[in-house]
Amino acid sequence: MEVKYAVHPEDAKLYDTQRIRKEFHSSDLMGEDVIKMIYTHYDRFIYGTAFPKSKSLSLPTYDELKADYFLERRELGIINVGGKGTVTVDGEVFELGNLEALYVGKGSKEVTFASADGSDAAQFYLNSAPAHKEYPTKKATQSDANIVELGAVETSNERTLYQYIHEDGIQSCQLVMGYTELKKGSVWNTFPPHTHERRMEVYFYFDIPGDNIVMHYMGQPQETRHIAMKNFEAVVSPPWSIHSGSGTSNYRFIWGMAGENKAFTDMDGEPLQGVL
């Protein structure tokens, strides 16, 4: 498991492109028949993938966790961005279609990922945060999500949010998770820009067609930087950083958060005129 350490914003101002990508960016996340995990010291959040193309995959524990099993002191959120698959939790099988979600509570000992058809394999994106209380494992489809329509065609940011794990949805200790899709003709996400000092966030960009890219913007509002994102790549957003992007086409991204609260609207807005 790769480990990423926390970065002070004053230090981040001095980073060149390669250092910014090293500290905040993750590429090549979807590896066939492997589980890939990244541990960030921001709220001890873990993000990664499970891509069971020709065999099932079992969630391991890692030495960094000092735990007998992965979810001994953690909770887990899963969204399937591929074909049909299953997640088996302590013997109970949950079928997940494309863009369906599963929350797995603290104390679950065995988690296994499988695809229904290897030629159209499931591709599971994973978020995990420390947990102090057990909540029941629960599946959600798109119809179960809290759907929020935002933006407008005129501002090139018409988009739909699907909230799965949040304060009024699937209950968790601190994990918040869902995804956003941009409508055709819209390319900007997460505007107006904001930070939230009480929570960190990770974006996982997917369904970026062909050779298109998304330019992800981060940094303190008066000291912004950019990271070029391709399909199936993730970026860590520290609490002090804005997190927005503009693409060469429309796209989708999964957002996952952890920190002091689960209030999706708890943010510190920044006027567009104040962003540099």
C-alpha positions in Angstrom: 0.0 0.0 0.0 1.4 3.4 -1.0 1.5 6.0 1.7 1.1 9.8 1.1 2.1 12.2 3.9 0.3 15.4 4.8 1.8 18.6 3.3 1.8 22.1 4.7 0.3 24.7 2.3 3.4 27.0 2.6 5.5 24.1 1.4 3.1 23.2 -1.4 3.6 26.7 -2.9 7.2 25.7 -3.8 6.4 22.4 -5.6 7.0 21.9 -9.3 4.7 19.8 -11.4 6.4 16.5 -10.6 6.4 17.1 -6.9 2.7 18.1 -6.9 1.8 15.0 -8.7 3.9 12.8 -6.4 2.2 14.2 -3.2 -1.4 14.5 -4.4 -2.0 12.5 -7.6 -2.5 8.7 -8.2 -2.4 7.1 -11.7 -2.8 3.6 -13.0 -5.3 2.7 -10.4 -7.2 0.0 -12.3 -4.9 -3.0 -12.4 -6.4 -6.2 -13.7 -6.9 -8.8 -10.9 -5.3 -6.7 -8.2 -6.4 -4.5 -5.3 -4.5 -1.2 -5.2 -4.7 1.0 -2.1 -3.3 4.4 -1.2 -3.1 5.6 2.5 -3.0 9.3 3.0 -2.2 10.9 6.4 -5.0 13.4 5.8 -7.6 12.0 8.2 -6.0 8.6 7.6 -8.1 8.2 4.5 -7.6 5.2 2.2 -8.6 5.1 -1.5 -8.1 2.6 -4.1 -9.6 0.0 -6.5 -10.4 -3.7 -6.9 -10.5 -5.0 -10.5 -11.5 -8.7 -10.5 -11.3 -9.5 -14.2 -10.4 -13.3 -14.2 -10.5 -14.1 -10.5 -12.1 -13.0 -7.3 -10.1 -10.7 -5.0 -10.1 -10.7 -1.2 -9.5 -7.4 0.7 -6.3 -7.9 2.6 -5.1 -6.1 5.7 -1.9 -4.1 5.6 1.0 -3.6 8.0 0.4 0.2 8.1 -3.0 -0.5 9.8 -1.6 -2.7 12.5 -4.9 -4.6 12.5 -5.9 -8.2 12.3 -8.2 -7.4 9.3 -8.8 -4.4 7.2 -12.1 -3.3 8.8 -11.2 -4.0 12.4 -11.2 -0.2 13.1 -12.4 1.1 9.7 -15.5 1.5 7.4 -15.6 1.1 3.7 -17.5 2.7 0.8 -17.6 1.1 -2.7 -18.9 2.3 -6.0 -18.8 0.0 -9.1 -17.7 1.9 -12.2 -17.6 -1.2 -14.5 -19.7 -4.2 -15.4 -21.9 -6.3 -13.0 -20.1 -7.8 -10.0 -20.5 -8.9 -6.5 -19.1 -7.9 -3.1 -19.3 -10.7 -0.5 -19.2 -9.5 3.1 -18.8 -12.2 5.7 -20.7 -14.6 3.5 -23.5 -12.3 2.4 -23.5 -11.5 -1.3 -24.3 -8.1 -2.6 -24.8 -7.6 -6.4 -23.6 -4.3 -7.7 -24.3 -3.0 -11.2 -22.7 0.0 -12.8 -22.7 3.1 -10.5 -24.3 1.2 -7.6 -22.8 1.6 -4.1 -22.2 -0.5 -1.0 -21.3 0.7 2.5 -19.5 -1.9 4.6 -19.4 -1.3 8.4 -16.7 -1.6 10.9 -16.0 -5.1 12.2 -16.7 -6.9 8.9 -13.9 -9.5 8.6 -14.0 -10.9 5.1 -14.7 -8.8 1.9 -14.4 -10.4 -1.5 -14.8 -8.8 -5.0 -15.9 -10.7 -8.1 -17.1 -10.0 -11.6 -20.2 -11.6 -13.2 -18.5 -11.6 -16.6 -14.8 -11.2 -17.1 -15.3 -9.7 -20.6 -17.2 -6.9 -19.0 -15.6 -6.9 -15.6 -16.7 -5.0 -12.5 -14.3 -2.2 -11.5 -14.8 -1.2 -7.9 -13.6 2.1 -6.5 -13.0 2.1 -2.7 -12.9 4.7 0.1 -12.1 3.9 3.7 -11.9 6.0 6.9 -11.3 5.2 10.5 -14.5 4.2 12.4 -15.5 4.1 16.1 -18.9 2.6 15.7 -20.5 -0.2 13.7 -23.1 0.6 11.1 -24.9 -2.0 9.0 -23.7 -3.0 5.6 -26.0 -1.5 3.1 -26.4 -1.3 -0.7 -27.7 1.7 -2.7 -28.8 2.0 -6.3 -29.1 5.2 -8.3 -32.8 5.4 -7.4 -31.8 5.3 -3.7 -29.4 8.2 -4.0 -30.2 11.8 -3.0 -30.0 13.5 -6.3 -29.0 17.2 -6.5 -29.1 19.2 -9.8 -26.6 22.0 -9.9 -25.1 24.5 -12.4 -26.4 25.7 -15.8 -25.6 25.4 -19.4 -24.8 29.1 -19.6 -21.9 28.6 -17.1 -20.7 25.3 -18.6 -21.3 23.5 -15.3 -24.7 21.8 -15.5 -24.2 18.6 -13.4 -26.0 16.0 -11.3 -24.8 14.8 -7.9 -25.7 11.4 -6.6 -25.2 11.3 -2.8 -25.0 7.7 -1.4 -23.2 7.8 2.0 -24.1 11.0 3.8 -25.9 12.4 6.8 -29.3 11.8 5.3 -28.5 8.7 3.4 -26.5 5.6 4.2 -25.2 6.1 7.7 -21.5 6.0 8.6 -19.1 7.2 11.3 -17.4 9.8 9.1 -17.3 8.6 5.5 -19.2 10.7 2.9 -19.3 9.4 -0.7 -21.1 9.8 -4.0 -20.4 10.8 -7.5 -21.0 13.7 -9.9 -21.7 13.6 -13.6 -21.4 16.5 -16.0 -24.0 17.0 -18.6 -23.1 17.2 -22.3 -21.6 20.6 -23.1 -20.6 21.2 -19.5 -17.0 20.8 -18.3 -16.6 22.7 -15.0 -17.0 21.0 -11.7 -17.3 22.2 -8.1 -18.0 25.9 -8.7 -18.0 28.2 -7.0 -14.7 27.1 -5.5 -14.4 26.4 -1.8 -12.4 24.7 0.9 -13.6 22.9 4.0 -11.1 23.0 6.9 -13.1 20.3 8.7 -12.8 17.6 6.1 -10.4 16.3 3.4 -11.5 15.0 0.1 -10.4 12.7 -2.7 -11.6 12.9 -6.3 -11.6 9.9 -8.6 -12.1 10.8 -12.3 -13.7 8.3 -14.6 -15.7 8.0 -17.8 -13.3 10.5 -19.4 -13.7 9.6 -23.1 -10.8 8.8 -25.4 -7.8 11.0 -25.1 -9.6 13.8 -23.3 -8.3 15.1 -20.0 -9.5 17.1 -17.0 -7.4 19.9 -15.6 -7.9 19.7 -11.8 -7.2 22.8 -9.8 -6.0 22.7 -6.2 -4.1 24.8 -3.7 -5.0 27.7 -1.4 -7.4 30.0 -3.2 -4.7 32.7 -3.7 -2.0 30.2 -4.7 -3.6 27.7 -7.1 -1.9 24.9 -9.1 -3.2 22.4 -11.6 -2.9 18.7 -12.2 -3.7 17.0 -15.6 -6.1 14.1 -14.9 -6.8 11.1 -17.1 -9.3 8.3 -16.8 -9.2 6.3 -13.6 -6.9 8.7 -11.8 -7.4 10.2 -8.3 -6.3 13.3 -6.6 -6.1 14.2 -2.9 -7.6 17.5 -1.8 -6.3 18.7 1.6 -8.6 20.7 3.9 -6.8 23.9 2.9 -7.2 23.4 -0.8 -9.8 24.2 -3.4 -10.9 21.3 -5.6 -12.4 21.9 -9.0 -11.7 21.0 -12.6 -12.4 21.7 -16.2 -12.4 19.1 -18.9 -12.0 18.8 -22.7 -15.3 16.9 -22.6 -17.9 16.0 -20.0 -17.0 13.3 -17.5 -17.8 11.8 -14.1 -16.0 11.8 -10.8 -16.4 10.1 -7.4 -15.9 12.2 -4.3 -15.1 10.8 -0.9 -14.6 12.8 2.3 -13.7 12.3 6.0 -13.2 14.6 8.9 -15.0 16.4 11.7 -18.6 16.1 10.3 -20.7 14.6 7.5 -22.5 17.9 6.5 -22.1 18.0 2.7 -22.8 21.8 2.7 -20.2 22.6 5.4 -17.8 24.6 3.2 -15.9 27.8 3.2 -16.8 29.5 -0.1 -14.3 31.6 -2.1 -15.5 34.3 -4.5 -14.3 33.7 -8.1 -12.6 37.1 -8.0 -10.5 36.0 -5.1 -9.1 32.9 -6.8 -5.6 33.3 -8.4 
